Amino acid sequence: MIDEELVRCRPCGYVMKESDLGDVCPACGLPRSVFEPYREKVSPKRLLILSLDIHPIAIHLSQTFVALIPLLIIFQMIFPDFYTTVVTSVINFSIFVLPLTLVLSFISGLLDGVTRFKTLRTPLLKSKIIFSSMVLVLGFGMWGTVLSGQSIWVTLIVSILALACAVKLGLLGKHLIDVILPGTYVRRKKKPTKYAPKAKAEGEVKPKINAAPKPKAENAEKPKAKSKDAQEE
């Protein structure tokens, strides 16, 4: 996809190969006339790493086990005689596999964050790291409850907490699905627009506007002429 011509749907922003473009946009269904040429602003190396979709695959795998474990435990509590051995085996297998998938998701998430944004210090990424760490700890906690022979209720509570953290993590992650930093961001000074008032410089003196001269009244009294006697004196 890097070396081929790309096009982008102007209304919805969907990007695809020009050779794969049909009569309509695959995403929004509008006619192909709404497409325009598009050029990737990301380096080929970073784009290649992201195109492997390592993190989305790993996170979907771990989310499957996170959601499956509490559901199976509740199902076994409601139907204790329904293939008890099979259901118990599936629960134990899921609990032991879950931490491994969480480790893969955590590492791939760090790689994905660095590749997309060149940093892990943004507010959203920090929140994702915190909740990912919580899910990871709870995943190993479930592992510990099984190995130590704790009550199934303890395992259920830990699994529900892990599921809650995973849901919050998913809500944070959905905002970053199509977000990527194209290159080094250089902060530019804001230029004043015609709608924004310009800042006053220090020591700037506002010019005074001379008031227009008042028109003379039409009925103004004219000065009286001196009398002839005064002129002779």
Rosetta blueprint (number, residue, H / E / L):
1 M L
2 I L
3 D L
4 E L
5 E L
6 L E
7 V E
8 R E
9 C E
10 R L
11 P L
12 C L
13 G L
14 Y L
15 V E
16 M E
17 K E
18 E H
19 S H
20 D H
21 L L
22 G L
23 D L
24 V E
25 C L
26 P L
27 A L
28 C L
29 G L
30 L L
31 P E
32 R H
33 S H
34 V H
35 F E
36 E E
37 P E
38 Y E
39 R L
40 E L
41 K L
42 V L
43 S L
44 P H
45 K H
46 R H
47 L H
48 L H
49 I H
50 L H
51 S H
52 L L
53 D L
54 I H
55 H H
56 P H
57 I H
58 A H
59 I H
60 H H
61 L H
62 S H
63 Q H
64 T H
65 F H
66 V H
67 A H
68 L H
69 I H
70 P H
71 L H
72 L H
73 I H
74 I H
75 F H
76 Q H
77 M H
78 I H
79 F L
80 P L
81 D L
82 F L
83 Y L
84 T H
85 T H
86 V H
87 V H
88 T H
89 S H
90 V H
91 I H
92 N H
93 F H
94 S H
95 I H
96 F H
97 V H
98 L H
99 P H
100 L H
101 T H
102 L H
103 V H
104 L H
105 S H
106 F H
107 I H
108 S H
109 G H
110 L H
111 L H
112 D H
113 G H
114 V H
115 T H
116 R H
117 F H
118 K L
119 T L
120 L L
121 R L
122 T L
123 P H
124 L H
125 L H
126 K H
127 S H
128 K H
129 I H
130 I H
131 F H
132 S H
133 S H
134 M H
135 V H
136 L H
137 V H
138 L H
139 G H
140 F H
141 G H
142 M H
143 W H
144 G H
145 T H
146 V H
147 L H
148 S L
149 G L
150 Q L
151 S L
152 I H
153 W H
154 V H
155 T H
156 L H
157 I H
158 V H
159 S H
160 I H
161 L H
162 A H
163 L H
164 A H
165 C H
166 A H
167 V H
168 K H
169 L H
170 G H
171 L H
172 L H
173 G H
174 K H
175 H H
176 L H
177 I L
178 D L
179 V L
180 I L
181 L L
182 P L
183 G L
184 T L
185 Y L
186 V L
187 R L
188 R L
189 K L
190 K L
191 K L
192 P L
193 T L
194 K L
195 Y L
196 A L
197 P L
198 K L
199 A L
200 K L
201 A L
202 E L
203 G L
204 E L
205 V L
206 K L
207 P L
208 K L
209 I L
210 N L
211 A L
212 A L
213 P L
214 K L
215 P L
216 K L
217 A L
218 E L
219 N L
220 A L
221 E L
222 K L
223 P L
224 K L
225 A L
226 K L
227 S L
228 K H
229 D H
230 A H
231 Q H
232 E H
233 E L
